[in-house]
């Protein structure tokens, strides 16, 4: 009896650890979703600059669709396992959970390993999941330009199970065989995380292809003559730098000009005019920024 009680205590601690890992992965997935939701608009805006960039904007929907397809596929497996470990009425509802003394709810079938073994191993859903993930990874990599290398976190170790101490018949048997439902939750959430991380990697790749920073287009030019001296005496050599100055017609370029700390307005050519009265003799200087 004492041994059995100790085993139950350890089991509870282990399941608490599984829950903590699962909750952490779910939080990470929400963060990825928030980030991924913002990138498509950035990519589409960047692709408007040049016709040859449109192909990258056209890939955005495919990236998001593949990630969503994989996540939904895994969530369907999760729901099926929760129901099979619960009341087995064909849907996830309150009867698939038990309410604890502190008010929290936990899976009624979290220790049920028959449902996991039957669905994931005997009925072949585990091998289907492996094929699905690898197929999505292949399709995602097909959206990368030839010659470019992009690492995606979707990985299936299809070798380790072959050398397992406990002889296993397949990857699915090694990963899910005789695993309690509660212990498989972090595994499924981890694969969802892999999909969302791959989505993020691809979207950032596309954003890099189109450029995510606003370009300043210089469309106004003028020739500037910057004399070394404003006047010369007879016999001296006049010296000036002649160069082309450029300005942007868009006034929202963030360019500002000040002299001696005082801001100056700029005209349509992006030029500021500084004036100072010659009221005293001697050398004068000013600092322009």
N, C-alpha and C positions, 0 to 999 in steps of 0.2 A: 504493500500500500504506500509506504514512504517513497519507494522508487517511482511509483506511478505519479504521486503528487509532485515530486521533483521534476519529472518529465513534463508534466502539465505546466509548471511554472516556466521552465525553459522555453516551452512551446509558445507561451503567451509573450515572452520577451522577444522571441524571434519574429512573431507576427507583428509586434509593435515596430520592430525595425523595418519590416517589409512596408508597413503603412507609412513610416517616416520617409523612406526612399521614394515611395510612390507619390506622396504629397509633394516632395521636392521636385520631382520630375514634372508633375502637373503644373507647378508654379513656373518652371522653366519653359514649358510649352506655351503658357499664356504670354510670357514675355516675348517668345519667338513670334507668336501670332501678331502681337502689337507692332513689332518691328517689320514683319513681312507685309502687313497691311499698308504700310506707308511707302514701300519701295515701288510698286507698280506705277503710281502717278509720276514719281521722279523719273523712272525709265522712259515712260511715254513722252514726258516733256523734253527730256534730253534727246530723244529720237527725232523730234521735230526739226532739229537743226539741219540735218542733211538727209537726203532721200535714202542713201545707203545704210542709214542707221535704223530705218523703220523695221527691218527684219528682226532686230533685237526686241523691239516693243511687241512684235507679233508673237514672240515666244513666251511672253509673261503669262498669258492665260493657260498655256500648256503646262508650265511649271506649277502653277497654283492648282490646276486640275489634278495633276498626278499626285501631288502631296495630299490633297483632299480625298482623292480616291483611296489611297493607301490608309489614311487615318480612319476613314469610315469603315473600311474592310476590317481593320483591327477592332474598332469599337463594336462592330456587330459580333465579333467573336467574344469579346468581353461580356456583352449583354447575354449572349447564349450561355456562357459559363456561369454567370451569376444566377440565371434562371434555373439552369440544370442543377446547381448546388442548393437552390432554394425550393420554391413551391412547384416548379416545372409546369407552369400554366401558359408558357409560350411568350411571356413578356416580363420585363423587369418592373416590379412594383414593390410596395412597402412590405409585402409578405416575404420578400427575398432577403429582408434584413431583420435583425433583432435589436431592440433598444436596451442599452446598458443602463446601469444605475445612475450614471452621471448624465444621462440623456443622449449620449452619443449613439450612433448607429454603426453596426458592423455587419459584414456579410454573414448570412445564416449558414452558408456552405463554405466558409473560408478554409475549413480543414478537410473539405471533401476532395479527395484525390481521384475518386472513381470517375467523376464527370470530366475532369481534365484528361485522364488517360483515355477514356472512351472517345471523346470528341477530337482531341488533338493528335492522338496516336492511332487508335483503332479505326476511326472514321477518316483519317487522313488530312484533317484540317491543318495540322502542323506543317506537313510537307507543302500543302497549298500556300500557306503563309510564306514559307521560304521562297517558293517560286514567284509569288506575288511581289515580294520585296525586291528580289533580284531583277525582275522584269521592269519594275518602276525605276530602279537605279539605271538600268540600261537605257530606258527611254529618256531619262533626265540627262544622261551623258550625251545622248544624241543631239541635244539642244546646245551643246558646246561646239564652237568652231573647230574644225579640223586643225590639228597642230597645237591647240591650247590644252593644257592639263588642268583638270579640276578634281580635287579630292572630295568625295562625298562620304559622309559617315555611315551610310547604310552598309552594314557588313554582316555576313553569315559565315561562321566558322564551321565549314562542312568536313573538317578533318579530325578535330579533337574527339568527337564521339567514337571514332573508329578505334582509338587507343584507350578508351575509358576502362577503368578497373572493373566497374559494373558493366558487363557486356550489354551493349545497346544495339538495336536493330537499325536505327536511323537517327538523323539529326533531331527529328521531332521527338523520338523516344528519349533521347539524351536530354533535350531541353524541357520537355513537358511530362514525360512518363512518371507516374506516381507523385506528381507535384500537387500539393494542395492548391485549391483555387486562389486563396489569399496570397500565396507565394508567387503565383504567376502574374499578378497584377502589375508589379514593377517591370516585369519583362515586357509585357505588352506596351506599357506606357513608355518604356525606353525605346521601343521600335517606332512609336509615334514621334518621339523626340528626334530620332534619327531622320525621319521623313521631313519634319519641320526644319531641322538644321540643314538638311540637303536643299530644301526650298530656299532657305536664307542664303546659302552659299551660291546657288544659281542666280537668284535675284541680284545679289551683290555683284556677281560676275557680269550680268547684263548691264547693271548700272555703270560699272567700270567701262564697258564697251561704248556706251553712249556719252559718258562723261556726266558727272552729277553736279558740276559747278556751272554757274551762269557765265557766259562769255560776254566780254565787253567788246562791242564792235566799234572800231574807230572808223568813222565815216566823214570826218571833217579834217582838212589839212591846211596848213599855212606855212610859208617860209619865214623863218625868224633870223634876224641879223642881230647877234649879241656882240656889241662892240666892247673891246677890252677897256677903252677909255671913251668917255662921252665927248671929249674934245681933244685936239692936239694943237701944238704950236708949230710954226714953220720949221721944217727940217725933220720933224718926227714922223714915224711910220704909223699909219692907221692900221689897226688889226681888229678883225671881228670874226666870230664863229658864225657860219651860215649853216643852218640845219632845218630839216622838215619837222614841224610839230604836228602831232595828231591829237584829235579830241573825239569824244563820242557824242553822237546826237542825243543819246539817251541820258537824261540828266541824273538818272538814278544809278550812277556809277560809284558813288561813295567818295568822289574826289572833292577835296576842300583845300582852299588856299588861305594862308594867313601871313601877315607881316608884323613882326615884333609882337606876336601873340594875338593880334586883332584880326578877326576873320574878314575876308573881302568877298564881295559877290563876283561871280564869274559870268561872262557873257555867253552867247550861243556857241562861240568857238572854244569855250572852256578856258578863257583868258581872264585873269584878274588884273585890274589896273591899280597901281599904287602911286599916290601923289603925296609930295611933301614940300612945303614952302621953303625957299632958300632964304631964311631970315637971318642966319648968322654965317660968319666966315669959318673956313677950316674944313677938314675932312669929315665926312659923314658916312655912316654905314647902317645897314638894316639887315635883318635876318628874315628870310622867306621860307615858309614850310608848305 
